[in-house]
Amino acid sequence: MGEVKIDIELENFVDRAMADQSNGTGVEVRSFKTRALVDTGAVVGMVPQDVVEYLGVPVKETVVVSLADERKCEMSVAEGITIKIGDRSTTVPWLVGPPNSEPLVGQVVLEVLDLVVDCPGQRVLPNPSSPIYPSLKLKSF
């Protein structure tokens, strides 16, 4: 069925919060539009190091990542990046990939935004059962 690549916009969450607080006066919101590979086998997404630096977001920690070929490696985690896909957006941690690498969208983003992958159509779509807003599951409390 091939790879599914989608248009995404990445944005500095703190810049956006400051811009919203000041009604957009004098605050530049660093953002980056690109195409990304939808990797349904990945839990979290990955953003290239050069994009993380351009967005000016902090790199907080290091984690061990298991790659598809069973190798393990250490990768940094960046926080404060909001992703927009269509009219849905969320802010999640991202693995920091090598400079100029291909951005990857993983399961966390797909689940939080309640998106489904349409492989034949080479796109992601809102879940048909929740076309207006994401629908999330929560165990009763």
C-alpha positions in Angstrom: 0.0 0.0 0.0 3.0 2.3 0.3 3.9 5.0 2.6 1.5 7.6 3.9 2.9 11.1 3.9 0.9 14.1 5.2 1.3 17.9 5.5 1.9 19.0 9.0 2.6 22.3 10.8 4.9 22.3 13.9 4.8 25.3 16.2 6.5 26.5 19.4 3.9 26.1 22.1 5.4 28.8 24.4 5.5 31.3 21.5 1.8 30.6 20.7 0.8 31.0 24.4 2.6 34.3 24.6 1.1 35.5 21.4 -2.4 34.5 22.5 -1.8 36.3 25.9 -0.7 39.5 24.2 -3.4 39.3 21.5 -0.6 38.7 18.9 1.1 42.0 19.5 4.9 41.8 19.1 5.3 38.1 19.5 6.6 36.0 16.7 5.4 32.4 16.7 8.0 30.1 15.3 6.5 27.5 13.1 7.5 25.0 10.4 5.5 23.4 7.7 6.6 20.1 6.2 5.6 16.7 5.0 5.9 13.8 7.4 5.8 10.1 7.2 2.9 8.5 9.2 4.6 5.7 11.1 1.9 3.5 12.7 4.6 1.3 14.2 6.1 4.2 16.2 4.7 5.2 19.6 5.9 8.8 19.5 6.9 11.0 16.6 10.3 12.3 15.5 11.4 15.8 14.5 14.8 16.5 12.9 17.3 18.3 15.2 17.5 21.3 12.8 13.8 21.8 13.1 13.9 21.5 16.9 16.6 24.2 16.9 14.6 26.5 14.5 11.5 26.2 16.7 13.6 27.0 19.8 12.1 24.4 22.0 13.9 22.7 24.9 15.4 19.3 24.8 14.6 17.8 28.2 15.8 14.2 28.5 17.3 11.2 26.8 15.5 7.9 26.3 16.3 4.5 24.9 14.5 3.8 21.6 13.9 0.4 20.0 14.2 0.7 16.3 12.2 -1.4 13.7 15.3 -3.5 13.0 15.6 -4.4 16.8 18.6 -2.1 17.4 18.4 0.2 20.4 19.8 3.7 20.6 19.6 6.8 22.8 17.7 9.8 21.6 16.9 13.2 23.0 13.3 14.3 23.7 12.0 17.8 22.8 9.0 19.3 24.5 6.8 22.2 23.7 6.1 21.4 20.0 2.5 21.6 18.8 1.5 19.7 15.7 -1.4 20.7 13.5 -2.9 18.2 11.1 -5.9 19.7 9.3 -8.0 21.5 11.9 -6.8 19.4 14.8 -3.7 20.1 17.0 -2.0 18.8 20.1 1.2 19.4 22.0 3.3 16.2 22.7 6.9 15.3 23.4 9.0 14.4 20.2 12.1 12.4 19.7 14.9 14.5 18.2 16.2 12.9 15.0 19.3 13.6 13.0 19.5 16.9 11.1 17.5 16.9 7.8 15.9 13.5 8.6 12.3 12.9 7.7 9.7 13.9 10.3 7.6 11.0 11.6 4.1 11.1 13.1 3.5 8.3 15.6 0.6 6.7 17.4 0.4 9.2 20.2 -0.5 12.0 17.8 -2.9 9.8 15.9 -4.7 8.7 19.1 -4.9 12.1 20.7 -6.2 13.7 17.5 -8.5 10.7 16.9 -7.2 10.3 13.3 -7.3 7.1 11.3 -4.9 6.2 8.5 -6.4 5.7 5.0 -3.6 3.7 3.3 -5.3 3.4 -0.1 -6.1 7.1 -0.1 -2.6 8.0 1.2 -4.0 10.3 4.0 -5.2 10.6 7.5 -8.8 11.4 8.3 -10.8 12.3 11.4 -12.3 9.1 12.9 -15.7 8.7 11.1 -17.4 8.2 14.5 -16.1 11.6 15.7 -15.8 13.9 12.7 -16.1 17.2 14.5 -14.0 16.8 17.6 -11.5 14.2 18.7 -13.1 11.5 20.9 -10.9 10.2 23.7 -11.4 7.2 26.0 -11.3 7.5 29.8 -11.9 4.9 32.3 -14.7 6.0 34.6 -13.8 7.8 37.8 
